[in-house]
Amino acid sequence: MAIAFSVDPDQGLSADDEIKLVQLAAELGYDSAWTPSRADTAAFNRCMRWHEASKLPTGISAVPASDQSAEFYATHALHLWEATSGTFTLVLGSGQMSHAAEGMRAYLDDFRARVPADFPVYLAALGPRMLEVGGEMADGVALNWCSSDQVSWSRKRVEQAARRAGRPVPRIIEYIRTAVDDDPALAERTVALGAARYVQYPAYHKHFERMGVARDLERVQDGGERSSLRAIHKIGAAGKPGETRQQVDRLATGLDLPIVRVLVVKRGDYESARRVLEECRPI
């Protein structure tokens, strides 16, 4: 199976260290390099730098549709797609859009009208209504913070929607947050804190409730209990070198492209990021 990776600028790595990681990932055989994005051009510029340094395909997952027009994202995505010989992928997310499923139907139509027919359009989706929109309209669906069972649940809904619409099943991709350290409790807490940041948002709270981890993440926010940290293994990968890859493989079941999203145990720690790439290298 192909495996991609993601470097998040919030991890505090320098631009030079990011380039070193992307070049290392290319040497290790990773499929592509991905980054999250705010409602600006920074992630597009980052992808261009990474592609120039490594020749890897790049992707953004996801841009927030609530904060910019479809025209804005289409303009920058098309430029990058052309500059990288069609190897760039953009995932559209609803952000804080109200009535998100209905809103994203119109947004996807607007975006598609502004790009060539062969430009792949991906949609970020969590709940059943957005998964249905993805199955009916998108070329790919990006999941997030999913257990293995939740991936299966999500894929089934995407497949059903695609069949009803008489179109091919979209590609299913997902970030798998991963931390690797000789201290497994530190790695677990790193991933748990990453997930706990999301529990405040209603859509994510419902998502975590479906998987039975919402209360655990709330406890992490309150200071954390050991049992709450263990629960993170349902939705993320964390542990010692040599013991974490099997968790990634388990969480990747049912995905067309797992994306290892690098989490460092200490902000700006290049060696922590390197350990993740080495641990999860394609086999």
C-alpha positions in Angstrom: 0.0 0.0 0.0 1.2 3.5 -0.8 1.6 5.7 2.3 1.9 9.5 2.4 3.0 11.9 5.2 2.1 15.3 6.5 4.1 18.0 8.2 2.0 20.5 10.1 3.5 24.0 10.5 2.0 24.2 14.0 4.7 21.7 15.0 7.2 24.6 15.1 9.7 23.1 12.7 11.8 25.5 10.7 11.4 25.8 7.0 14.8 24.3 6.5 13.9 21.3 8.7 10.6 20.8 6.8 12.6 20.6 3.5 15.0 18.1 5.1 12.0 16.0 6.2 10.4 16.1 2.8 13.7 15.1 1.1 14.1 12.3 3.6 10.5 11.1 2.9 11.2 11.0 -0.8 14.3 8.9 -0.2 12.3 6.5 2.0 9.7 6.1 -0.7 6.7 8.0 0.6 3.9 8.6 -1.9 3.3 12.3 -1.4 3.6 15.2 1.0 0.6 16.9 2.6 -0.1 19.9 4.8 -3.1 21.4 6.5 -4.1 25.0 5.6 -5.6 28.2 6.8 -7.6 30.5 4.6 -4.5 32.0 2.9 -1.8 31.2 0.4 0.8 29.9 2.9 0.0 26.2 2.4 0.1 26.5 -1.4 3.5 28.2 -1.2 4.7 25.4 1.1 3.6 22.7 -1.3 5.5 24.4 -4.1 8.7 24.6 -2.1 8.3 21.0 -1.1 7.7 19.8 -4.6 10.7 21.8 -5.9 12.9 20.2 -3.2 11.8 16.6 -3.6 9.7 16.2 -6.8 7.0 14.5 -4.6 3.4 15.0 -5.3 1.8 17.4 -2.8 -1.6 17.9 -1.3 -3.5 20.2 1.1 -6.1 18.8 3.4 -8.1 20.8 4.0 -8.8 24.4 3.2 -11.7 26.0 5.1 -14.5 26.9 2.6 -16.2 29.0 5.2 -13.4 31.6 5.1 -12.6 32.0 1.4 -14.4 31.9 -1.9 -14.3 29.0 -4.3 -12.7 31.4 -6.8 -9.8 32.1 -4.4 -8.9 28.5 -3.8 -9.5 27.5 -7.4 -7.1 30.1 -8.7 -4.3 29.1 -6.4 -4.9 25.3 -6.7 -5.0 25.5 -10.5 -1.7 27.4 -10.6 0.0 24.8 -8.3 -1.6 21.9 -10.2 -0.2 23.2 -13.5 3.3 24.1 -12.0 3.6 20.5 -10.6 2.5 18.8 -13.8 -0.9 17.7 -12.3 0.5 16.2 -9.1 -1.2 18.5 -6.6 -4.4 17.6 -4.8 -6.7 19.9 -2.9 -9.2 18.9 -0.2 -12.1 21.3 0.4 -13.4 21.4 4.0 -16.5 23.2 5.3 -14.7 24.9 8.1 -17.2 26.7 10.3 -19.9 26.8 7.6 -23.5 26.6 8.8 -25.7 23.9 7.2 -22.4 22.5 5.9 -23.7 19.6 3.8 -26.0 21.8 1.8 -23.4 24.6 1.6 -20.7 22.3 0.3 -22.9 21.0 -2.5 -23.1 24.6 -3.9 -19.4 25.3 -3.1 -18.3 22.1 -4.9 -20.3 23.1 -8.0 -18.8 26.6 -7.9 -15.2 25.2 -7.5 -15.6 22.6 -10.3 -16.8 25.3 -12.7 -13.5 27.1 -12.2 -11.0 24.2 -12.8 -10.5 21.8 -15.7 -12.6 18.6 -15.9 -9.6 16.4 -15.0 -8.7 18.4 -11.8 -9.5 16.1 -8.9 -11.8 17.6 -6.3 -11.7 16.1 -2.8 -14.0 16.8 0.2 -13.3 16.5 3.9 -16.1 14.6 5.6 -17.0 13.3 9.1 -20.7 12.8 9.5 -23.2 10.8 7.4 -24.6 13.8 5.4 -21.1 15.1 4.4 -20.0 11.5 3.5 -23.0 11.3 1.3 -22.1 14.6 -0.5 -18.6 13.2 -1.0 -19.9 10.0 -2.5 -22.2 11.9 -4.9 -19.9 14.7 -6.0 -16.2 14.3 -5.1 -13.3 12.4 -6.6 -11.9 11.8 -3.1 -13.1 11.9 0.5 -10.7 12.9 3.3 -11.5 11.4 6.7 -10.0 12.6 10.0 -9.4 11.1 13.5 -11.0 7.8 12.7 -10.9 4.4 14.4 -10.7 1.4 12.1 -14.4 0.7 12.6 -15.2 4.3 11.8 -13.2 4.1 8.5 -15.3 1.1 7.6 -18.6 2.9 8.6 -17.5 5.9 6.5 -16.5 4.0 3.5 -19.8 2.1 3.4 -21.7 5.4 3.3 -19.5 6.9 0.6 -19.8 3.8 -1.5 -23.6 3.7 -1.1 -23.9 7.4 -2.1 -21.6 6.9 -5.2 -23.7 3.9 -6.4 -26.9 5.8 -6.0 -25.4 8.6 -8.1 -24.1 6.2 -10.7 -20.5 7.3 -10.4 -17.2 5.7 -9.4 -16.4 5.4 -5.6 -14.2 8.3 -4.5 -10.7 7.6 -3.2 -10.7 7.5 0.6 -7.8 9.1 2.4 -7.1 10.1 6.0 -4.5 11.7 8.3 -3.2 9.3 10.9 -1.6 11.4 13.7 1.6 9.6 14.8 4.1 10.3 17.6 7.2 8.1 18.3 9.4 8.3 21.3 11.3 6.1 23.7 8.8 7.2 26.3 5.5 5.8 25.1 3.5 7.8 27.6 4.9 11.0 26.2 4.1 9.9 22.7 0.5 9.0 23.8 0.0 12.3 25.5 1.3 14.2 22.4 -1.4 12.5 20.2 -4.0 12.9 22.9 -3.4 16.6 23.2 -3.6 16.9 19.4 -7.1 15.2 19.4 -8.3 17.1 22.5 -8.0 20.4 20.5 -10.8 19.2 18.3 -13.3 18.1 20.9 -14.6 21.7 21.4 -16.0 21.8 17.9 -19.6 20.4 17.7 -19.0 18.3 14.5 -15.9 16.7 16.0 -17.5 16.2 19.4 -20.3 14.2 17.7 -17.6 12.4 15.7 -15.7 11.4 18.8 -18.9 10.4 20.5 -19.6 7.9 17.7 -16.3 6.2 18.5 -16.7 6.4 22.3 -13.7 8.6 23.0 -15.2 12.1 23.5 -15.2 11.8 27.3 -11.7 10.5 27.3 -10.6 13.6 25.3 -12.4 15.9 27.7 -10.4 14.3 30.5 -7.2 14.9 28.6 -8.2 18.6 28.4 -8.8 18.6 32.2 -5.3 17.3 33.0 -5.5 13.7 31.8 -5.8 10.3 33.3 -3.8 7.3 32.2 -6.9 5.5 31.0 -7.8 8.5 28.8 -4.4 8.4 27.2 -4.7 4.8 26.3 -8.0 5.5 24.5 -6.0 7.5 22.0 -4.9 4.3 20.3 -8.4 4.0 18.9 -7.8 7.1 16.7 -4.1 7.7 16.6 -0.7 6.0 16.7 1.8 6.5 19.5 4.6 4.5 21.0 8.2 3.4 20.9 10.3 3.0 17.8 9.6 -0.4 16.4 6.2 -0.7 18.1 4.2 2.1 16.5 4.1 1.1 12.8 1.7 -1.8 13.5 -0.8 0.8 14.9 -0.5 2.8 11.7 -1.1 -0.3 9.6 -4.2 -1.1 11.7 -5.7 2.4 11.4 -4.9 2.4 7.6 -7.2 -0.6 7.0 -9.9 0.4 4.5 -8.1 3.5 3.3 -6.8 4.1 -0.3 -4.1 6.4 1.0 -3.1 6.7 4.7 -1.3 9.9 5.5 1.0 9.8 8.5 0.7 13.2 10.1 3.9 13.8 12.0 3.5 15.0 15.6 6.6 16.0 17.5 6.9 15.4 21.3 8.6 18.8 21.7 7.9 21.8 19.5 10.5 22.3 16.8 12.1 18.9 17.5 13.4 17.6 14.1 14.6 14.3 15.5 11.2 13.6 16.8 9.7 14.2 13.4 12.5 12.1 11.7 11.6 9.1 14.0 8.1 9.2 12.8 9.1 9.1 9.1 11.6 6.3 9.8 9.1 4.3 11.8 6.3 4.5 9.2 8.4 4.2 6.0 6.7 2.4 3.2 7.5 -1.3 3.1 
